[in-house]
Amino acid sequence: MLRIPQHSIHTRSTPFWNKETAPPGIFKRHLDTGTRPGVYPRLSVMQGAVRYLGYADETSPDPDTTLIIESGHFAVFPPERWHHIELMSDDTLFNIDFFVEPEVLKFAGRSHA
C-alpha cells in the first residue's frame, strides 16, 4: 500500500459524501488538483465500499490498478494519476483527506492545497 510521506501536512478534508452528494466528476476518469505532484489523497470509507480504478494515462482503455476499500479502511492514491472511483453499494459513505509534502507548499508559496 502506498504511504503518505512522513513529513506531509494535512491540508483539507472533504465532507462525508454518498452517491447523491459526491461531485459527479469523481465518478469519471479525471486528474484533479488533489493529485498534482506532492499531494496524496487518502480516501476513507465509513460505510459500504469504494472501488478505485487507476489508469496509465488519459486514454488507456483499461485500468492498470484496481483497489477495493471497505468500510473502516482507507487507501492512499498516488499523485498525478488518472483515476475514478465507483461506489460498491447505495449506502456507501466516504471522504477524502489531502496531505501535501512541505516542499510543495513552500514552492507554491501558500499554506494549503
N, C-alpha and C positions, 0 to 999 in steps of 0.2 A: 504494500500500500504506500502511496506517495505520502510523504510527511511535509508538514509546513516547516520551513527553515526556522531554527531555534530562536533567532532574534527578531522574527517578523512581528509586526504590530497589527493588532486587531483594529480595523478602521470603521467597519459598519456591519450591521445586520439587517436582513430583510425582515418584514413581518412574517408571521406564520401564514403560509399560503395553502390553499387547496385548489381543486380543479377550476373553481369559479373565480377565485381571487388572484391566482398567479398571472403574471403578464403573459399574454398569448405567445409572444415571441420566444419564450423559454422552451416551448414545445416544438420549435422549428430549429433546424440547424443554424447555429449562429457563432459568432466570435465577438463577444461583447467586451465592454470596458473592464469587466471583472476578471477577464483572462489576459490582460496585457502583461508584458514582462514583469516578473517580480510580484504578481498578485495571485494569491492562492485562494480560490473559493472552496469553502467547506460546506457541503450540503448535509444537513441533519434531518433525519426522518423521525417524527414524533408518533405517527400512526400510519399504517399501511406500508407501502414500499414504493421506491422510485428506481427506474432503470435509467442509467446514464449510458449514452452512446457517444463515443469519441471517434472522430474521423481524421484521416491523414491530412486532408485539405478540404477546401470548399466544395469540390466537385466529385470526390471519390464516392462511388455508389453505395459501398457497404462500410459499416463501422469497423474499425480495427481494434476497438476496445469496447467492451460491454461490462457494466457493473450493476449488480442489484444491491440497493441499500435498503435494508429492512428497518422496521420500527425499532427505535432505541440505538441505532447505529448511524455512523456518518462516513463520508468519503471526501477526500481532498482531490480536487481536479487540477491538472497541470495548467500553468499559464500558457497563453497563446495557442489554444487548442479548439478547433471546430468541434462542436458538440450540440446535443439536445438531450432533453430528458422526457421520460414517459412516466405517468402515474400508473401504478400497477393495480390500484383499486379506487373506487369512487370516494372512499373515505380517507384517502391519503392526505397527510398534513406534514409540511416540511418548511424549513427556512434555510437561508444561506448566509454564512458569515464570510467576510473578506479579510484576509491577512496580507500585509504588504511588507516586503523587505525594506529595511530602513534606507538603503541606498536609493531605492526608487522614490521614496518620499523626499529625500534630500535633493535628488536630481530634479524632481518635479517642483520643488520649492513650495510645497503645500503640506498640510498635516493629515490629509486623508485621501483615500482612493475615490 
